């Protein structure tokens, strides 16, 4: 079938509208079932339906509760719970949108919540012992680290840097060469995800703002991502900087295990 702009756009719309319709039907189905149960239209079956719903929700809440309890205990004692890492990560990621929504109700800025999430993510990573090869580690840096008026763009090839020392790209290059780890500079989340697929690292040291770091950690889960917030003396996305000691610390952590 020949592709045309119109049928391509229609296909894209159908995916979203289809999933949206299914969601609405599910909600309507739950409301309808609730009304029938209220008027006892299912006879004795309503008890089995209610029992099924209660069992499902109970198992869900118990699993989430175990995952969150393991997260809290790990943060308190800085030790890992063998076999629960995926459950811990899933519990955090599953409840993250709800946490942001509740924070909005209490007027807690999303940046504060995301900053906290990144810190929790880093602490959970530090409860495990890693011993990776340098080639398995990728430093993912944002292009806003480069001076905005620099004529030598490093997003296509970081070796285009002319080592003038005006920005932190030169220092990151020296760190990557010293430790033998990979370094790439990206313009945004889409390119960052592509670079992760291309390099196939076993761990990432990601530098970005709260929003991009949070999205990256969630998108690449369960890949371990150590988040380092960028410093923005001139506001967002322009001539940003990074704490190089934190980058070095994260690399050494992935290379040699626990701190």
N, C-alpha and C positions, 0 to 999 in steps of 0.2 A: 504494500500500500504506500502510495507516494505521500511523503510528509509535507504538509503545508502549515503555514503560520497559524491558520485558524484552527485546524484540528489538533495541532500541538498545544495551543492555549486551552482548548476545550478539555484535552486529556488532563492537563495540570489542574484545571478547575474541578474536574470530576473526582480526583483523588480527595481533595479537601472537602468538597461538598458531600461526597459519599461517606467519609468518616464522620463529618458533622451530622449527617442524617442518622447514621447508626447510633451516635451518642444521644441524639434527641429521642430516638426510638427506645433506647435503653432506659432513659430517664422516665419517659412516658410509661413504659412497661412496669417500672418499679412503682410509679404513682398508682397505676391501674391495679396492680397486684395489692398494693397497700389498701386501696379502697375496697377491693373484694374481700380482703382479709378482715377489714373493719366490719363489713356487713356479714361476715361468716359465709360467703358464697362458695367457698371451697369445701364446705363440710369439714370432715376430719383432716382433709389434706392440708389445710392451712397450718396445722401444727407441724407437719413434716416440713413444709416450706419455711416456716419460721425457724425450725430447728436447723435446717440446712444453712439459712442465712446467718444464724447465731454462731454455728460451728465455723463457717467460713471467716466471719469477722473476728472470731476469737483466735483462730489460728494466725490470721494476718496480724492482729495486734500483739499476740505473744511473740511472733517472730521479730516484728519491729521493735518490741520492747527488749528482747534479748540483744538485738543488734545495738540499740542505743545504750543499754546498760554496759555492754562490752566497750562501747566508745568512751563512756564516762570513766569506767574503771581503767581503761588504757591511758586516758589523759591524766588521771590521778596518779597512777602507778608507773606510767611510761613502760608498759610491757605489753606484749602481744598475746592475743588469745588464738591459739592454733586452730585453724579451720573455720574461724568466724570472720576472717577478714572481708570476704565477699558480702556476708550478711551485714556487717558493720557499714561497709561502703554503700550497699544498696539502701539500707535504712536511712542513712544521711541524705543520699541523692533523692530518694523518694519523697522525703519530708521537706526538702529544701524549698520548693515553691510555696508550701504551706507556711514555713517559717518566715519567708519574705512577706507573704500576705498578712500574717499576724503582726509582723513588725510594722507594716504600713498602717495598720489600725492604731498602733501605739506610737505612731510618728517617729519610728526609728528609721533613719535613712538606710536605703538599700546598700549603700557603700559600706556602712558600718557592719551590717550583717554579713556581707560578702567578705570583708576583711577578716571578720571573725571565722568564717567558714574556711578561708585559706589557712589561717593559723591552726585551726583544728586539723585540717588535712595534713599540714606539715608535721604536726605533733604525732599524728597517727603513723605517718611514714617513719618517723624516728623511733617508733616502738619496734620496728623490724630491723633485721641486720641484712645489709646488702654487701655484695662483694662482686661488683660488675667490672667488666673490661672497659677501658676508656672509650673504645669504639662503640660501646652500647649506650653511651650517654650523649644526649643532645641538648645543647643550650639553644633555647628558642627566644630570640630577642625581637622587640618591636622596632620598626624602622624609625619611630619618633626619637630613638636614642641618637640618631645621626643629626648633625646640625642641618636645619631646614634649608639653608642656602648652599650646602655642599654639592658640588657638581658631579661628584663620583658616587653614583647610586650603588648601594651594596645589597639591595634586595635580590637582584638576579645572581650576583656572585660577591660574597663577602670579601673576597681577596681584592676587589676593586678599591678597598680602603687604601688611602695614600699615607696613613700613619702620621697625620699632622698633629694629632693629640688634642684636637678641639672638642672631641666628644668621647663617649665611653666605648664606642665600637672598636677603636684601636686597642684599648685595654682588654676588652673581651677576647679579641683575636689573640693577644699574647697569652691570656689564660688558657684558651682552647689549645694553643700550640704547646704550652708548658705541660698540660695534663694529657694531651692527645685526644681530647674529646671533640665531638662535632659542634659546629656553630652555624646557625643560619639566622638570617634576618628576614622578618616577614611584614607584610603590610596590613594583615588582619587575620581574623579567625579562619576564614576559608583557606588561605594560603598556609596558615599554621597547621591545619589538619592535613593538608596535602603533604607538607614536609614531613610530618610524623609518619604518614603512610610510606613516603619515599625512603626515609632513613631507617624505619622500623627499629627505633631505639627500645631498650628495655627500661629506660628511665629518662625523664625530661626535667631539665632545670628551666622553668619558664619565667620570663620577665614580662610584666604587663601591668595594666591598671586592674582594679578590683573586678570590674565587669568581665574583661577579657580573660583574666586568670580563672575566675569562677566558671565561665562557660567552657574554657579549655579543659579544666579538671573534670567537669561533668561529662563533656563530650568524649574524652579519651579514657574514661574509667573502663577497666581496672588498671590501666597503665599508671605506674607511680609518677606523679608530677609534683615536684617541689616548687612552690610558688614564691617568687620574689617580686614584691611590688616596686614599680618604678617610682622615681622621685620627680615631681613636676613643678620646678621652680617658676616656669613661665606658663603654667596652666596645662590642661590636657593636650596630648598629641603634638607637642612642639618642644624640641630641644630638651627632652627628658633625660634623666640620669638614673644610675642604678648603684646600689651599695655593692661594690665588687667583693667585699669580704663575705657577704651573704652568698654570692654566687660561688665563690671558692669553697665556702663551707659546705654547700649543697653537693658540689662535685666530690669533695673528699668524703662526704658521708656515703654517697653511692659507691665510691671506689673501695672504701675500707670498712664499711659497716657502721655500727652504732657510734654515736659521739663519745 
